[in-house]
Amino acid sequence: MEDVREEEITRAGAGVGTSEHHVLNVDERSQKPIKPLSFLLCFNNLTYSVKVRPKFTFSSLIARRTAEPEKRTILNSISGEARDGEILAILGASGSGKTTLLDALANRIEKESLKGTVSLNGEVLESRLWKAIVAYVMQDDLLFPMLTVEETLGFAAEFRLPRTLEESKKKARVQDLIDQLGLRSAAKTIIGDEGRRGVSGGERRRVSIGIDIIHGPILLFLDEPTSGLDSTSAFTVVNVLKNIARGGSVVVMSVHQPSYRIIGLLDKLIFLSKGQVVYRGSPINLPLFCSKFGRPIPDNANPVEFMLDLISELEDSTNGISTLVDLNNTGKSSERADAEKSDVVSSLTEALNLGISKGKLVSDNINTSNVKKTFANPFWTEMLVLYKRSMTNSRRTPEIFAARLITILTTGFLLATIYWQLDDSPKGIRERLGFFAFAISSTYFSSCQYLPVFLQERFIFMRETAYNAYRRSSYVLSHAFAVLLPLFILSLAFSMTTFWAVGLTGGISGFLFYFLIIYASFWAGNSFAVFVSGLVPHILLGYTVVIAVSAYFLLLSGFFINRNRIPPYWIWFHYVSLIKYPYEALMRSEFDDPTKCFRRGSEMFDDTPFRNISGDTKERMLGSLSASSGTNYNVTSSTCLTTGLDVLKEQGITDLNKWMYLLIIVAWGFFYRFLFYLSLLLGSKNKRK
């Protein structure tokens, strides 16, 4: 390249279909005054390997004990740099290591697993500062479909901008960003999904970028932002990224086969093949590089597509890509040395202060004192914003809640008509037990409806918490508060449909307790379903787990088999059964009256062959039984033989009062919410190992 004095390049103008030829003189370019760089991202000798799991065979079981696990190198000693005002594009075939390199630069790989260094302005950053100045846009558009573009960016501003910043400034930032992203015409349109028409694919991608740059990050990483878009939408997205880079950000993205127009917006390229760099430099110099390799790019060919085809061809050849890697490494050390002499880079503190003064890292104070703050807002602010967003989503999908309400009302109507006005007889006792067991178990089985909520939000949650948009505890509590009102309505509807129709005892006070037990059961069941959703990756698996465990809860609740007859090795499951406590609480409420009789002397014969004999004969038989018993206890047809307390003793329900049962049910709900929090804390990691 040193012998070349002139380079003729052809670039397509932004949005212009005609080509423009421009001649650059190397001597003139070298004589330009040195422009100080605000931010310079350097990465040196990045190497990352993963263990390969061997196929399961009997021989592998023996070999696994002695042999070291095989490792596969994903990144192999990769070095380079990216500057503010420029776009660095990472290219390569699928499996070449593009996303892994992007994750390495964005601090999304555990330090113990990644070798090499990543620095900004010569400083290796600590994790808290890194999260404050970095934004990472995933390949998939992870957005709430029922929010409008303006609402989506507005909630992002509430999360990422500090509470002390005036509300008017937050709104102004959102409006400026809408204009910057070219979304003004779609600002009031919902995002949409497969079932609801919303914004276009290109607009959705720009919204995804917007929510991550709302706070003005210094470093912006994007995983294939043009994937799945038509050429015009893809160019619009990259043009937006170019403007973001010119605003003082370092933009690094992976991309797959960019068009001519997109190539004209890129400043630096890194081509990867099997974890190695085969070309690193400007797109202007790519034709010269290919000519040196002996494979000049044809006049009408897309240089990037030609390079990707060349890499694919070499990968299948005998010698592989080694010659291309060697050619790329030739002269790179001297180029880096020249670059270090010519680059003037500010200290990181000075650069951050300068960036903040220009609108980066949006804050209320123009200094770096708040940059390292772990979260932009206090706990209660995060919780309120999350609650507001959740309720907004719920209001936009009333059909979901309506379906749940109809299901509950239908279940209540069936139970009310089947168990209509139960009497105080031995049959009435058995029918009450069946009603309580089915009514309580239905609340837990219906909790499956809440499984998709977090499973659909999982990746949104992971994206937002990756760079400390909010605390996990804020999400858990806001999620809990958001379900209280819907569960209240469902519990009230079910209680009013069944309590008086079945003929349960207690009047108004009995109804209130019955309602509270149903409400607490919905709460505990919902908490359990939410906990399961934090553990399993798929909805179908979640349904299987919740339904199966709820069935086990019912089996060992004490309805099918008395507690005293449960085998000792299963008695522990009886005490962790979520159905046991509401079931026994309703039994307590219904049968706790010692004056209420459920079996009289004449009813002793109801389940025997003597049930059809006359009343006089029954009376004489009772007299004979009393006389032959050898006691002074005289049993007549009207003598009460079984009271409510006797029913409780027979069922083994004698330990707790009904209010203690209520507290235990509510506590189970909080316990599973806490387990859900732990699953988020330990299971939703945003870094590769």
VOGU-3710 file (C-alpha; in Angstrom, 3 decimals, decimal comma):
1> medvreeeit> 0,000/0,000/0,000  2,975/2,306/0,608  3,771/2,354/-3,145  0,293/3,414/-4,089  -0,129/7,167/-4,487  -3,660/7,258/-5,724  -6,726/5,174/-4,955  -9,837/5,319/-7,075  -12,937/4,437/-5,136  -16,516/4,195/-6,114
11> ragagvgtse> -19,154/4,902/-3,530  -22,871/5,268/-3,870  -24,166/8,468/-2,405  -26,554/8,221/0,489  -29,915/7,651/-1,108  -28,542/8,521/-4,615  -28,549/5,910/-7,304  -25,595/7,287/-9,355  -21,971/6,473/-8,621  -19,363/9,111/-7,869
21> hhvlnvders> -15,618/8,709/-8,604  -13,278/10,396/-6,175  -9,470/10,420/-6,159  -7,669/10,509/-2,841  -4,048/11,611/-2,673  -2,173/9,802/0,067  0,324/12,620/0,565  -2,463/15,179/1,010  -4,291/12,884/3,433  -1,158/12,424/5,523
31> qkpikplsfl> -0,651/16,192/5,740  -4,080/16,854/7,308  -3,953/18,189/10,848  -4,281/15,567/13,560  -7,760/15,543/15,079  -7,873/14,525/18,726  -9,990/11,443/19,373  -12,570/11,528/22,144  -12,942/7,757/22,461  -10,778/4,912/21,208
41> lcfnnltysv> -11,854/1,318/21,885  -8,924/-1,103/21,625  -8,988/-4,874/21,868  -5,871/-7,022/21,863  -5,392/-10,778/21,468  -8,977/-11,736/22,338  -9,195/-15,514/22,625  -12,226/-17,512/23,671  -12,716/-21,271/23,773  -15,590/-23,515/24,818
51> kvrpkftfss> -15,670/-27,125/25,895  -17,207/-29,469/23,354  -19,569/-32,023/24,811  -18,796/-35,467/23,389  -21,583/-37,607/22,022  -23,008/-39,942/24,618  -21,600/-43,441/24,182  -20,480/-46,126/26,595  -16,865/-45,581/25,558  -17,169/-41,833/26,178
61> liarrtaepe> -18,202/-42,519/29,768  -14,892/-44,286/30,375  -12,807/-41,807/28,387  -14,385/-38,836/30,131  -12,758/-39,820/33,417  -9,231/-39,799/32,025  -9,132/-37,545/28,974  -9,234/-33,767/29,047  -12,451/-32,349/27,531  -12,045/-31,211/23,954
71> krtilnsisg> -12,054/-27,457/23,419  -13,191/-25,486/20,417  -11,657/-22,072/19,782  -14,313/-19,502/18,867  -12,025/-16,446/18,854  -8,326/-16,774/18,101  -6,096/-13,836/19,103  -8,213/-11,060/17,600  -7,030/-7,463/17,812  -8,339/-4,175/16,497
81> eardgeilai> -9,776/-0,807/17,374  -12,884/1,303/16,927  -13,177/5,086/17,176  -15,890/7,583/17,879  -17,492/8,952/14,744  -16,938/5,691/12,866  -18,795/2,431/12,282  -16,833/-0,783/12,681  -18,561/-3,684/10,926  -17,807/-7,323/11,747
91> lgasgsgktt> -18,466/-9,682/8,846  -18,233/-13,394/8,244  -20,246/-16,500/7,534  -22,484/-18,119/10,130  -20,325/-19,656/12,842  -17,333/-17,455/12,102  -17,468/-15,777/15,531  -19,152/-12,453/14,742  -21,605/-12,443/17,653  -18,994/-13,885/20,016
101> lldalanrie> -16,579/-11,057/19,190  -19,365/-8,557/19,689  -20,164/-10,117/23,082  -16,486/-10,004/24,032  -16,268/-6,298/23,247  -19,531/-5,580/25,079  -18,371/-7,347/28,264  -20,909/-10,159/27,834  -18,398/-12,970/28,400  -17,100/-13,964/31,829
111> keslkgtvsl> -13,620/-12,559/32,460  -12,331/-15,975/33,503  -13,247/-17,401/30,084  -12,014/-14,567/27,852  -8,301/-14,001/27,318  -6,943/-10,684/26,106  -7,827/-7,090/26,946  -10,503/-4,595/25,974  -9,807/-0,972/26,870  -11,309/2,451/26,289
121> ngevlesrlw> -8,855/5,312/25,950  -6,164/3,049/27,352  -8,107/2,054/30,494  -9,590/-1,344/31,256  -13,039/-0,505/32,601  -14,705/-1,886/35,673  -18,072/-3,580/35,242  -20,199/-0,781/36,740  -18,759/1,917/34,475  -18,977/-0,402/31,493
131> kaivayvmqd> -22,696/-0,952/32,044  -23,251/2,805/32,341  -21,634/3,769/29,029  -22,477/0,721/26,865  -25,609/-0,231/24,939  -26,155/-3,598/23,258  -28,896/-4,102/20,670  -29,803/-7,761/20,172  -30,610/-9,264/16,813  -34,257/-9,906/17,699
141> dllfpmltve> -36,615/-6,982/18,267  -37,624/-7,578/21,886  -40,470/-5,127/22,399  -43,911/-5,015/23,984  -46,318/-5,281/21,049  -49,152/-3,244/22,583  -47,101/-0,145/23,389  -46,757/2,672/20,887  -43,363/3,819/19,643  -43,571/6,947/21,807
151> etlgfaaefr> -44,594/4,946/24,900  -41,807/2,416/24,368  -39,158/5,133/24,212  -40,864/6,972/27,068  -40,623/3,980/29,402  -36,988/3,506/28,356  -36,349/7,128/29,332  -37,987/6,560/32,715  -35,677/3,606/33,331  -32,377/4,966/32,029
161> lprtleeskk> -32,593/8,690/32,798  -32,200/9,797/36,432  -35,213/10,696/38,556  -33,729/14,132/39,297  -33,895/15,040/35,603  -36,933/17,218/34,949  -39,896/15,470/33,342  -39,952/18,046/30,548  -36,335/17,220/29,679  -37,113/13,516/29,572
171> karvqdlidq> -40,003/14,125/27,202  -37,827/16,401/25,092  -35,171/13,678/24,907  -37,792/11,186/23,699  -39,063/13,563/21,025  -35,533/14,362/19,850  -34,781/10,659/19,602  -37,962/10,018/17,605  -36,817/12,626/15,103  -33,259/11,280/15,079
181> lglrsaakti> -34,509/7,767/14,320  -36,938/8,970/11,667  -39,975/7,666/13,534  -42,125/10,786/13,710  -44,859/9,393/11,441  -45,038/6,171/13,493  -44,783/7,739/16,963  -48,419/6,983/17,877  -48,508/3,524/16,266  -48,281/0,375/18,371
191> igdegrrgvs> -45,305/-1,927/17,831  -47,582/-4,819/16,860  -46,950/-8,535/16,442  -48,151/-11,458/14,345  -51,772/-10,890/15,333  -51,857/-7,084/15,391  -50,708/-4,754/12,671  -48,158/-2,234/13,864  -44,986/-0,543/12,638  -42,870/-1,915/9,804
201> ggerrrvsig> -39,824/-4,130/10,294  -37,374/-1,281/9,735  -39,224/0,982/12,149  -39,323/-1,781/14,744  -35,547/-2,204/14,429  -35,010/1,538/14,887  -37,180/1,449/18,016  -34,987/-1,361/19,353  -31,966/0,831/18,780  -33,715/3,823/20,335
211> idiihgpill> -34,510/2,195/23,675  -30,832/1,329/24,109  -29,453/4,752/23,159  -31,991/6,828/25,093  -29,331/7,697/27,679  -26,700/8,568/25,074  -24,200/5,689/25,448  -20,562/6,055/24,461  -20,269/2,522/23,049  -23,038/1,027/20,920
221> fldeptsgld> -22,914/-2,644/19,899  -25,472/-4,162/17,535  -25,936/-7,798/16,547  -26,921/-7,864/12,856  -29,215/-4,803/12,926  -30,035/-5,221/9,219  -31,023/-8,898/9,439  -34,459/-9,613/8,014  -34,920/-6,147/6,502  -35,301/-5,122/2,881
231> stsaftvvnv> -32,472/-3,098/1,331  -34,162/0,274/1,848  -34,997/-0,384/5,499  -31,513/-1,784/6,112  -29,900/1,313/4,597  -32,126/3,578/6,708  -31,075/1,738/9,875  -27,356/1,959/9,077  -27,739/5,622/8,097  -29,244/6,244/11,549
241> lkniarggsv> -26,269/4,442/13,090  -23,920/6,634/11,067  -25,553/9,747/12,500  -25,269/8,266/16,010  -21,547/7,667/15,418  -21,077/11,225/14,190  -22,710/12,367/17,407  -19,715/11,054/19,344  -20,393/7,346/19,850  -18,321/4,304/19,012
251> vvmsvhqpsy> -20,547/2,025/16,899  -19,641/-1,631/16,403  -21,995/-4,002/14,632  -22,062/-7,398/13,017  -23,596/-7,465/9,570  -24,348/-10,040/6,905  -23,759/-9,201/3,235  -24,314/-5,410/3,196  -25,394/-3,708/0,008  -23,319/-1,215/-1,961
261> riiglldkli> -25,016/1,736/-0,284  -24,465/0,323/3,194  -20,762/-0,309/2,448  -20,464/3,385/1,675  -21,517/4,171/5,269  -19,031/1,803/6,922  -15,631/3,068/8,052  -13,809/-0,091/9,161  -14,319/-3,772/8,405  -13,259/-6,942/10,190
271> flskgqvvyr> -13,746/-10,196/8,310  -13,742/-13,348/10,437  -13,311/-16,963/9,465  -13,327/-19,737/12,059  -12,492/-17,259/14,790  -9,563/-15,618/12,974  -9,213/-12,213/11,338  -8,685/-12,521/7,580  -9,040/-8,815/6,845  -9,082/-5,718/9,000
281> gspinlplfc> -9,161/-2,268/7,507  -11,125/0,235/5,481  -13,568/-0,871/2,780  -11,577/1,422/0,465  -8,518/-0,813/0,793  -10,343/-4,111/0,350  -9,862/-4,212/-3,495  -6,121/-3,630/-3,032  -5,944/-6,403/-0,424  -7,659/-8,885/-2,736
291> skfgrpipdn> -5,346/-7,862/-5,582  -2,308/-8,563/-3,412  -3,744/-11,984/-2,659  -4,001/-12,622/-6,377  -7,791/-12,520/-6,580  -8,750/-9,030/-7,798  -12,369/-7,990/-7,373  -14,284/-7,721/-10,684  -15,488/-4,251/-11,611  -19,196/-4,879/-11,116
301> anpvefmldl> -18,933/-7,116/-8,056  -19,905/-6,189/-4,519  -16,506/-6,232/-2,749  -17,928/-7,575/0,513  -19,835/-10,403/-1,174  -16,733/-11,237/-3,208  -14,636/-11,390/-0,039  -17,170/-13,620/1,741  -17,248/-15,973/-1,275  -13,449/-16,046/-1,319
311> iseledstng> -13,332/-16,928/2,395  -15,891/-19,697/1,893  -13,862/-21,094/-1,011  -10,626/-21,078/1,013  -12,282/-22,717/4,022  -13,075/-25,723/1,843  -9,597/-25,853/0,306  -6,624/-27,924/1,473  -4,541/-25,042/2,832  -7,526/-23,299/4,377
321> istlvdlnnt> -7,445/-19,623/5,263  -3,891/-19,518/6,620  -2,497/-17,645/3,606  -5,228/-15,006/3,884  -4,594/-14,631/7,629  -0,842/-14,270/7,012  -1,409/-11,602/4,356  -3,642/-9,646/6,727  -1,049/-9,820/9,506  1,730/-8,591/7,219
331> gksseradae> 2,463/-4,980/8,021  -0,237/-4,696/10,725  2,302/-4,183/13,493  3,922/-1,247/11,686  0,502/0,232/10,911  -0,439/0,043/14,595  2,777/1,725/15,567  2,128/4,554/13,074  -1,424/4,873/14,357  -0,256/5,144/17,951
341> ksdvvsslte> 2,066/7,989/16,965  -0,617/9,880/15,052  -3,579/9,320/17,400  -4,090/11,862/20,132  -6,496/10,396/22,696  -7,886/12,234/25,698  -7,883/10,666/29,134  -11,037/8,737/29,872  -12,229/11,211/32,521  -11,738/14,169/30,180
351> alnlgiskgk> -13,443/12,311/27,336  -16,438/11,396/29,509  -16,831/14,965/30,725  -16,616/16,232/27,148  -19,148/13,631/26,025  -21,589/14,568/28,791  -21,313/18,239/27,873  -22,271/17,299/24,304  -25,356/15,350/25,401  -23,923/11,876/25,897
361> lvsdnintsn> -24,793/9,891/29,038  -27,823/12,111/29,645  -27,836/13,309/33,256  -28,975/16,201/35,404  -25,416/17,151/36,357  -22,712/17,847/33,801  -19,980/15,736/35,410  -18,892/12,130/35,790  -19,951/11,744/39,407  -23,141/9,902/38,449
371> vkktfanpfw> -21,729/7,850/35,580  -20,715/4,951/37,829  -24,072/4,884/39,557  -25,342/1,329/39,481  -28,952/2,294/38,718  -30,327/5,574/37,413  -33,370/5,584/39,699  -34,294/4,469/43,218  -36,105/1,209/43,851  -39,595/2,648/44,273
381> temlvlykrs> -39,380/4,701/41,049  -38,432/1,612/39,070  -41,309/-0,311/40,618  -43,848/2,389/39,744  -42,670/2,632/36,134  -42,721/-1,165/35,723  -46,205/-1,314/37,255  -47,441/1,427/34,935  -46,025/-0,363/31,886  -47,561/-3,672/32,933
391> mtnsrrtpei> -50,985/-2,114/33,466  -50,770/-0,317/30,119  -50,127/-3,644/28,404  -53,035/-5,242/30,267  -55,468/-2,470/29,290  -54,550/-2,938/25,627  -55,416/-6,656/25,754  -58,798/-6,823/27,548  -59,723/-10,014/25,707  -57,132/-11,972/27,716
401> faarlitilt> -58,633/-10,977/31,068  -62,154/-11,423/29,694  -61,312/-15,018/28,724  -60,013/-15,717/32,235  -63,101/-14,170/33,820  -65,445/-16,193/31,613  -63,552/-19,370/32,512  -63,860/-18,655/36,236  -67,546/-17,756/35,964  -68,223/-20,913/33,966
411> tgfllatiyw> -66,454/-23,042/36,592  -68,373/-21,296/39,359  -71,696/-21,758/37,561  -71,081/-25,493/37,086  -70,152/-25,937/40,744  -73,145/-23,871/41,878  -75,621/-25,919/39,835  -74,060/-29,274/40,741  -73,774/-28,568/44,482  -76,962/-26,507/44,768
421> qlddspkgir> -78,077/-25,835/48,374  -76,345/-28,687/50,197  -78,189/-30,002/53,244  -76,837/-30,811/56,715  -76,700/-34,577/56,330  -73,943/-37,184/56,001  -74,261/-36,845/52,221  -74,013/-33,098/52,628  -70,696/-33,564/54,436  -69,216/-35,609/51,599
431> erlgffafai> -70,546/-33,193/48,996  -69,049/-30,232/50,838  -65,658/-31,952/50,936  -65,828/-32,582/47,184  -66,884/-28,993/46,499  -64,039/-27,526/48,574  -61,435/-29,784/46,970  -62,539/-28,990/43,415  -63,051/-25,263/44,046  -59,554/-24,839/45,508
441> sstyfsscqy> -57,802/-27,032/42,953  -59,466/-25,098/40,114  -57,793/-21,892/41,322  -54,393/-23,573/41,025  -55,041/-25,209/37,690  -56,247/-21,869/36,305  -52,938/-20,305/37,342  -51,418/-21,929/34,236  -52,880/-18,999/32,317  -50,190/-16,754/33,807
451> lpvflqerfi> -47,282/-18,900/32,648  -46,764/-17,138/29,291  -46,491/-13,700/30,928  -42,880/-13,944/32,048  -41,887/-16,486/29,406  -42,824/-13,891/26,768  -41,059/-11,129/28,682  -37,959/-13,162/29,568  -35,670/-11,802/26,854  -36,985/-8,261/27,266
461> fmretaynay> -36,204/-8,579/30,965  -32,702/-9,924/30,235  -31,990/-7,129/27,773  -33,182/-4,407/30,138  -31,380/-5,736/33,215  -28,132/-6,473/31,337  -27,125/-2,824/31,669  -28,945/-1,982/34,881  -32,132/-0,418/33,543  -33,785/-1,556/36,790
471> rrssyvlsha> -33,345/-3,977/39,674  -34,597/-7,522/39,585  -36,340/-6,953/42,907  -38,262/-4,027/41,377  -39,465/-6,280/38,586  -40,596/-9,030/40,976  -42,565/-6,678/43,236  -44,139/-4,689/40,397  -45,132/-7,969/38,775  -46,789/-9,037/42,050
481> favllplfil> -48,681/-5,759/42,471  -49,857/-5,853/38,854  -51,737/-9,151/39,356  -53,490/-8,177/42,617  -56,387/-6,328/40,981  -57,146/-8,979/38,314  -56,947/-11,725/40,936  -59,256/-9,711/43,212  -61,898/-9,489/40,480  -61,598/-13,187/39,611
491> slafsmttfw> -61,849/-14,193/43,289  -64,863/-11,980/43,894  -66,652/-13,333/40,799  -66,020/-16,946/41,803  -67,013/-16,370/45,431  -70,271/-14,599/44,601  -71,184/-17,300/42,074  -70,708/-20,210/44,478  -71,009/-19,239/48,157  -74,759/-18,662/48,511
501> avgltggisg> -75,704/-21,043/45,694  -73,982/-23,967/47,431  -75,474/-22,963/50,776  -72,297/-22,507/52,794  -72,614/-21,327/56,365  -71,553/-18,101/58,069  -73,574/-15,359/56,397  -71,668/-12,173/55,478  -68,673/-12,949/57,718  -68,508/-16,478/56,288
511> flfyfliiya> -68,605/-15,073/52,750  -65,778/-12,617/53,486  -63,583/-15,408/54,849  -64,463/-17,643/51,890  -63,554/-14,803/49,512  -60,234/-14,183/51,292  -59,314/-17,865/51,055  -60,138/-17,966/47,332  -58,155/-14,726/46,822  -55,172/-16,089/48,765
521> sfwagnsfav> -55,354/-19,336/46,766  -55,257/-17,427/43,490  -52,304/-15,438/44,865  -50,354/-18,546/45,922  -51,147/-20,351/42,665  -50,106/-17,357/40,590  -46,852/-17,063/42,552  -46,118/-20,740/41,999  -46,774/-20,433/38,243  -44,554/-17,355/38,038
531> fvsglvphil> -41,772/-19,212/39,872  -42,020/-22,095/37,394  -41,876/-19,621/34,495  -38,552/-18,386/35,880  -37,132/-21,913/35,701  -38,393/-23,419/32,449  -37,554/-22,102/28,976  -40,738/-23,135/27,144  -44,460/-22,623/27,700  -45,386/-26,263/27,048
541> lgytvviavs> -42,845/-27,450/29,603  -44,205/-24,914/32,061  -47,766/-26,165/31,565  -46,613/-29,728/32,159  -44,839/-28,839/35,406  -47,647/-26,685/36,861  -50,457/-29,130/36,024  -48,493/-32,139/37,277  -47,451/-30,522/40,556  -50,976/-29,164/41,139
551> ayflllsgff> -52,306/-32,703/40,695  -49,812/-33,948/43,283  -50,874/-31,137/45,608  -54,498/-32,268/45,282  -53,662/-35,956/45,724  -51,899/-35,369/49,048  -54,024/-32,481/50,302  -56,032/-34,728/52,634  -59,148/-35,048/50,496  -58,465/-38,382/48,804
561> inrnrippyw> -56,600/-39,903/51,717  -56,662/-38,831/55,338  -53,460/-37,344/56,693  -53,110/-40,162/59,223  -53,069/-42,743/56,423  -50,500/-41,014/54,169  -47,261/-43,091/54,063  -44,473/-41,551/56,184  -42,197/-41,100/53,171  -44,850/-38,865/51,489
571> iwfhyvslik> -46,081/-36,931/54,507  -43,664/-34,077/53,750  -45,470/-33,434/50,460  -48,734/-33,145/52,382  -47,323/-30,188/54,293  -45,957/-28,416/51,210  -49,202/-28,926/49,281  -50,697/-25,557/48,383  -54,169/-27,116/48,267  -53,989/-28,509/51,831
581> ypyealmrse> -54,155/-25,143/53,585  -57,099/-23,473/51,774  -58,961/-26,809/51,791  -58,571/-27,163/55,570  -59,314/-23,457/56,085  -62,714/-23,796/54,377  -63,383/-26,965/56,354  -62,625/-25,031/59,544  -64,967/-22,230/58,552  -67,802/-24,584/57,575
591> fddptkcfrr> -67,642/-27,161/60,399  -66,323/-25,111/63,320  -69,775/-24,636/64,885  -70,217/-27,209/67,741  -73,992/-26,686/67,802  -74,552/-27,612/64,162  -75,557/-31,252/63,646  -74,745/-33,252/60,512  -75,848/-36,763/61,555  -78,834/-37,708/63,757
601> gsemfddtpf> -79,903/-41,055/65,134  -82,362/-41,820/62,336  -79,566/-41,218/59,763  -77,391/-44,010/61,131  -79,080/-46,439/58,770  -78,806/-44,322/55,589  -75,787/-46,182/54,211  -76,928/-49,655/55,332  -79,459/-52,243/54,081  -81,878/-50,921/56,749
611> rnisgdtker> -82,249/-47,482/55,167  -85,761/-48,243/53,781  -87,341/-49,564/56,975  -90,046/-47,514/58,701  -89,356/-44,788/61,228  -90,942/-46,762/64,068  -88,715/-49,740/63,365  -85,638/-47,466/63,326  -86,731/-45,998/66,670  -87,055/-49,487/68,249
621> mlgslsassg> -83,672/-50,535/66,853  -82,059/-47,415/68,325  -83,668/-48,216/71,698  -82,319/-51,752/71,573  -78,840/-50,458/70,692  -78,952/-48,007/73,601  -80,078/-50,705/76,052  -77,459/-53,203/74,915  -74,618/-50,654/75,028  -74,444/-50,855/78,813
631> tnynvtsstc> -74,393/-47,049/79,158  -76,915/-44,481/80,193  -76,679/-42,811/76,785  -80,098/-42,989/75,120  -80,084/-42,603/71,330  -83,278/-41,541/69,615  -84,098/-40,505/66,054  -83,437/-36,839/66,893  -80,209/-37,398/68,859  -77,206/-35,612/67,298
641> lttgldvlke> -74,445/-38,115/66,673  -72,017/-35,998/64,544  -71,361/-32,280/64,931  -69,110/-30,078/62,844  -66,256/-30,554/65,306  -66,595/-34,313/64,929  -66,174/-33,931/61,171  -62,983/-31,918/61,705  -61,607/-34,531/64,122  -62,422/-37,299/61,669
651> qgitdlnkwm> -60,514/-35,439/58,933  -57,606/-34,711/61,271  -58,102/-30,923/61,048  -57,445/-29,879/64,624  -54,080/-28,075/64,600  -54,697/-24,486/63,449  -57,480/-21,930/63,485  -58,855/-20,653/60,199  -57,059/-17,285/60,299  -53,705/-19,009/60,734
661> ylliivawgf> -54,459/-21,014/57,608  -55,082/-17,765/55,729  -51,722/-16,355/56,837  -49,936/-19,544/55,760  -51,477/-19,400/52,277  -50,408/-15,772/51,825  -46,929/-16,649/53,114  -46,633/-19,438/50,528  -47,336/-16,835/47,855  -44,531/-14,593/49,108
671> fyrflfylsl> -42,211/-17,592/49,405  -42,666/-18,516/45,746  -42,210/-14,875/44,745  -38,899/-14,933/46,593  -37,923/-18,126/44,762  -38,859/-16,374/41,509  -36,509/-13,545/42,458  -33,704/-16,040/43,126  -34,331/-17,697/39,762  -33,934/-14,300/38,081
681> llgsknkrk> -30,868/-13,492/40,122  -29,101/-16,780/39,461  -30,609/-17,988/36,217  -30,970/-14,890/34,002  -27,289/-14,315/33,392  -26,355/-12,058/30,489  -22,792/-13,300/30,143  -21,384/-16,365/28,476  -19,270/-18,699/30,547
//
